[in-house]
């Protein structure tokens, strides 16, 4: 009997197909300058589709304008999600969207119900276009001070798409370090990153609330907004204090630049991957803090990665309730369903196990320091793109062996798809026909 592909499997195959197509396009002679091996093209395509931003080639100099456009399109498809992009194409061509496609969209966008799923996908496309257009216009106007209109527009468009989709790719070899004191670039990029990272469900909820279509925000939206604010503010303050006297980073900057770099680093650490400071010069404590921020990541249904803000919030709420001897986990005067709590703990456990095993593989196969390896792996898993670097403009992975690069490629793929989704895609669900008697196990 032929088994139908499940939505998680369709998502996995879809992303993999886009990655392979991108690899072929980037290997075309007119897409790159100099040599571009299959593994480097595959890594770049995966990094773009998984909206990560780790690079083994200098995006600005090693790829042509055609290559830049390919990377930008891969970022857009990866950020919107394979099925969201496919849905828009189906609607344009008049193809009917069946139940399997709707279930896959639901899975990809983390929507709770099938009701209005196609309409939701159209709204996602619309809001993405609006935010990216505004970002493009602002950045183009800023870059006109340094480039002719054509180049300024391409730079503005590329960075707006990269920022909203939390990709972190840049057409500048030093990423955005040259703009560390520029308020326009800093605020535009971080705003796009935050909006893209909070999730489309939250964006829609806020939109309806502002239009007074609903009287109150949902529990999910409240959790995401509070977690996002706390993480950005707490991260910025911590980075500011830990790096304030570091003569290699904030120590040599003006107060304005100190504040901007601290805020920018806190925002982008959670999945965006842009940087306005050289991460190889940061203090050990700052690198470790960044690892924690990258692991948490953005919010469900957005363009970012990580275990997600709401997952961490639910785990903390559950632990707090357990310590106090309470059965229910409560957030904003609403109980969190036990199935959701269990799923949050499962996701956290899978993520920790996956990252631990991957770090072990890297430090045993590559000649790198433990902290730097952990930083690179977490950056890949959280689809962030930050790196201590290879001593030049590329990420640390650039000095890895082909085996090391493949490990990071797989890590980015798992991070974008989600360890839980991938686990479901790789396993076959078995219906329980009986239950064993309950036993007693002592823990703690």
N, C-alpha and C positions, 0 to 999 in steps of 0.2 A: 504493500500500500504506500502510495506516495505521500510524503509529509509536506505540508505547506510551510513556507518560511514564516517564522514568527516576526513580529515587529522589531525586537532587538537584533535578530539576525539580519533583517533587511537594512537596518541602520548601519550595522557593522560592515556589511557587504557594500552598501552605498558609499560610505566614507572611504573604504579601501579602494573602490573603483575610481573615485574622484582623485585620490592620492596618486594612483598609477597613471591616470591620464595626465595629471600635472607633471609627473616625473618625465613622461615622454616629451611633453611640450618644452620643459626646461632643458632637455638634452638636445633640442634642435640647435643647429649651428648659429642661427641668428638670435637665439635667446640668451646666450652667454658670451663672455669674453674669455679667451684662454681655454683651459681645460675644465671640463665639468664631468666627473665620473658618474656612473649610475648611482652609487651610494650617496654621493653629495646631492645629486638631483632628487633622489628619493627622500633624503633628509629634509631638504628645503621644501619640497612639496608637502611632506607630512607636517612640518612645522607650520606651514601656511594654512593648510586645511584644518589642522588641530588648533589654530589660532594661538600658537605658542610664542614664536619669535626667536627661538634659539637658532643660531646661524653657523654654518661651517664654511660659508662663502661670504665675501663682503657684498651685501645686497646692492650697494650703490655702484661699486666699480666692477664686480665680477659678472653682473647681468646687464643686458641691454635694456632699452626702453620696452621692447616686446616682452622681455623676461619680467620686467617690473609689472607690466599689465597682467601677465599670467599669474604672478604671485598675488597681486591685488584681487583678482577674480577668485583665486583659490581661498583667500582670506574671507571674501564675501560669502562664498558658498559654505565654507566651514563655520563661519559665525552665525549665519542664518539657520544653518542646519541643512543637511542633505534633502530631507523630505519637504521642508518649507520651500526651498528653491525649486524642487521638482513640482510642488503644488502650483506655484505661480506659473510655471511652464505649461502644466496641464490646463490651467484656467485660460491661458492665452491661446493655446491650440484647440481649446474646446473639448479636451479629453475628459471623460467621466472619472470622477474620483470615487473609488469604491471603498468598501469597509476596511480592507487591509491597508490601503493608503491612509485612511483616517486614523486607524489604530497606530500606524507608524508615526504620523504627525503628532498624535497625542503622546507617544513615548518620547519622541525627540524634543518636544517643547515642554515636557513635564506638566501637561494639563490633566486635571482630575477627571474630566468627563468628555465624552465624544460630542456632546451638544455644542454646535456652533464652532467646531474645530477648524473647518475650512475658512470661515469668516475670521477666526482668530489668526490663522496663517496669513491672510490678506492684510489684517491690521498690523501684524509683525513687519511685513514687507513695507507697508506704508510708513510706519513710524521710523523704521530703519532709514528709509530714503530721506525723510524729513530731517532727522538729526544729522545724517551724513552730509546732506546738502548745506545745512547751516554751518557745520564744521568746515566744510570745503571752502565756502565763501570767506569765512573769517581767516582761515589759514592762508588762503590765496592772497587776500589783501595784505597780510603780514609779510609773506614771502616776496611780494612785488617790490619790496624795498631792496631785495638782493638779486632777484632773477627777472628775466623778461616774462611777459604774460603767460606764454605757453608752458614754460618750465615751472613758474609759480603755481599755475593751476594744477599741473600734474603732481607737484609736491603736496599741494593742499589737499587734493583728492585722495592721494595715496595715504597720507597721514590721518586724514579724517576716517577713512575706511578701516585702517589699521587700529586706530584708537577706539572707535565705537565697537569693533569686534574684539577688542582686548587682545590684539595680536602682537603688538610691540615691534613689528618690522618698521624700519626707517630707511629713507633714501640718503641719510647722512651717515658717513662712516663712523662718526662718534655718537651715533644715535641722536639724542637731543641735548647733549652736554653743552653745546655752544649756545643753547637757549635757556640755560639754567636760571638766568635772571630776568627773562622775558615774561612778563605777566600774561600777555595775550596768548602766547604758545602754551604756557603752563596751565592756565585756566581753561582754555579750549580743549586741550588734550585730556586733562583730568576730568572735565565735565562729561565728555564723550565716553570716557572709560567707566565712570560711575554709572551713567545712564544705561550703557550697554551691559554692565555687570550686575545690576540689581534684578534683572529678569523681566521678560516681556509681560508676565502675569502681573507683576507689580506696576509696571508702566501703565497697563490697561486699567488697573484698579485705581491708580492715582488720577488717570484721565477721567474716568467715570465719576470719581469723587469731586474733582474740580468742576465738572459739568453738572454736578448735583444730581446725577442719575442714581447714585447710591448715597445713603445717609452716613455710612461709616466705612472705614477701611477694614479689610479682612484681617484676621489674625496673622496670616502669612505675611501680608504687606507690613504690618506693624513690626513683626519679628525681624524682617529683612532690613527695614529702614533703621531700626534701633541698632542692630548688629553692625550695619554698615557705618553709621555715625561713630559708634564706639571704637570700631577697629581703625577707622581713618584718623580720628582724633588721638586715640591712644598710641597708634603707630607713629604718627607725626611727632608727638611730644617725646616719645621714647628715642626716636632717631635724633631729634634735635638735641636732647640732653647727652646722649652717648657719643655723638660726633662733634659736639660744640667746640671742643678743644683739640680735635684731631687735626694736626697741621697738614695732613695730606688731603683732607676733605673740607668740612665746614670751617675748620680753624682759619683758613685763609680767605674766607668769603665775607662779604658785608652782611649785616643783619637781615636785610631784605632777601639776599640769596640764601642765607641759612634757612629762613622760614619757608621760602618757595621750594628748595630742594628737599627739606624734611617732609613737607606736605605732599609733594610730587612722588617721593619715594614710598610713602605710606600708601598712597592710592594705587600706584602701579604695581606694588609688590603683591597685590592680591589677585593678579592675573594678567595685567596689561603688558609688562615687560619693557616698557620704555624706561630709559634712565637718563638722569641729568647729572650723575656723579659716577666716577669709576668705582665699581663694586670691589675690585681687587684691593682697593685702598681702605675699605671700611674696617672698623674694629670687629673683633671676633663676636662680641655681644650683639652688634648690629646685624651681622650676617645670620646669627642664630635666630634673632627676632624676625628677620625677613623670611627665614625658612618656615617659621610658624605661620606667618601671614600668608605665604604662598600655599601652604598646606590647606589652610581654611578656604582660601579662594573667594570666588564671587557668590552669586545666589542662583537658585534653580531657575531653569528656563531662560537664562541669559546667555551672553556670548563668552563668559569666562569659565574657568575650570575649578579645581579643588574639590574638597568634600562638601563645600557650600556653607554659607553662614547659618542657614536655618537648621542644618544637620547638627552643627556644633551647639547652637542654642538649645535644641531639643535634648541633646546628650547632657548638657550642663543642667538643664531644668530637671531632667530625670534623676541625675545623680543627687541633686539638691533635695528632691522629694524623697528619695530612698534614704538619705542620711537622716532626714527628719521623721522617718517612719511612715511616710504617706504613700499610698498606692498610685494616685494619679499625678501625672506631670502637668502642671498648669502654667500657661503663659498668657498674659493679658486677660485673665479671668475666664479662660477657656481651656478645657481639658484637651490634651493631645492624645489622639487615639493610640492604644497600646500597639497596634500594628505599625503605626508611623514611628513610634519610639524604637521598636524592635528593628525596623528598617534602618533607622539612623545609626544604631549601635552596630548593625551588620556592615553598613557602609564604612563607618569609621574603622572597624576592625580589618576589613578587607584592604582599605587604603594604607593603614599602618603596616600590615603584613607585606603588602606589595612593595611599598617604598623601602622597607627594611631589607627585603630580599634583593631588590634592585641595587641598593647602595652597596650591599655585600658583594654582588656580582661585579660592580664597577671597581671597587677598591682592590678586588682580587685579580682583575684582568687588566686594569689600567694603572699607570704610574701616577697616581694623584693622591692628594691629601684627603683624609676622611671628611673634614668639614666642607671642602670644595666639592667632593663627590656627592655628599648629602645635599648640598646647595643645588647642584646641577640636576640631580634626580628629582628633587622636590619641585624645581622650576619646570621640569618637563612634565611631571605628573599633574601639577597645578595649571598646566598650559600657560605659564607666565612668560618665560623667555629671558629672565634676568640671569646673569652669569658673572663669575669672577674673571672670565675671559681667558684667552690663550696667550696673553702678553701683547696682543695686537687689538684688532677691531672685532675679531670673531669670538664666538662662545668657546668655553673650555672643551666642548665636545669635538672641536676642530682638530685637536691633537690626539683624539682617541683613535684606536685601531678600528678597522671596519666592524669588528665584533662589538666594540664599545658603542659605535654609532648606531648599530642595529638595536642594541639594548635601549638606547635613548629614544630611538624611533618608536619602538614598541611601547615605551613608557608614555610618550606623547599621545599615542593612539588610545591607550587605556584611559589616560587622563581626560581626553576629549569625549570619549564615548561613555566613560564612567565605569568603574570596576564592577559595580552591581549589574549594570546593563550588559557588560561583556560576559560576566559570569552566567547570567541568564541565557545569553545567546549561545554559549558554549555547552550548556547542559540541557538535558531533557527532563522536563518535569514529570514526576511520577505521582499518580493519585494514590493517596493512602487508603488501603482497603481494610486495615485493622490498626489498632493501637496497642502498644505494649503496656503492661502494668507499671504504675509509677514507682520509682525507686527513691532512695534518700541519699543525697551526696552532701558531704560537709565541705564548705568553702571558707576561705578567709583564714 
